[in-house]
Amino acid sequence: MIYDAFFSYATEDSSEADIIVQNCLQYGFKIWYSPISLEPGTKLLQSIDEGLKQS
């Protein structure tokens, strides 16, 4: 999938990050965001690298 943006955040900012990402999604942006984009069994660093490449 091609993403419009890769969203990175600090764990302590996750509640604010959720709000920002949900607003972006409502406007039709495709966002790589770990709580949404990471799939069970996927290697974390591999998924992040792919998300960055496709953003």
N, C-alpha and C positions, 0 to 999 in steps of 0.2 A: 504494500500500500504506500502511496505517496502522501506525505503529511505537509500541511501548511506551516506547522511549527512543532518544535520539540520543547516540551515544558519541563524544566528542571526546577526543583525547589528543595528547601531544607525541611526535614521532618517536622520541626516545630512550627513550620508555616503551612502544614498540610490543609488546615481548614480554609485558609485564604486561597490556597492553590486550587482547591476543589471549586470554589466559587468562580474564580477566574476562568478555569477550564470549562466549566458548565456554561458560562456566558459565551465563550468562544464557540462551543459546540452549537449553541442555539442560533448563532449567526452563520452556521454552516461550515466553519473551519474544521479541518481534519487535524487533530492534535495528537502527537505521541505523548502519552501521560502514563506513567508506570501503573497506577491503580487500574487503568482501563486497558492499556496496551500489553502488559505482561501477561502471558498465558502460563498456566500451570505446566511445569516440566521444562520450560524454556530457560536456557542459561541466561542469567541476568546481564552480564557484560555483552554477550552476543546480541541480545535484544536491544540494549541501549545503543550499541554500535550500528545496528541496522536502522533503528529509529533516527539516529543522527544522519546517516547517509541518505535516508529517504525524506528528510525534512528540508 
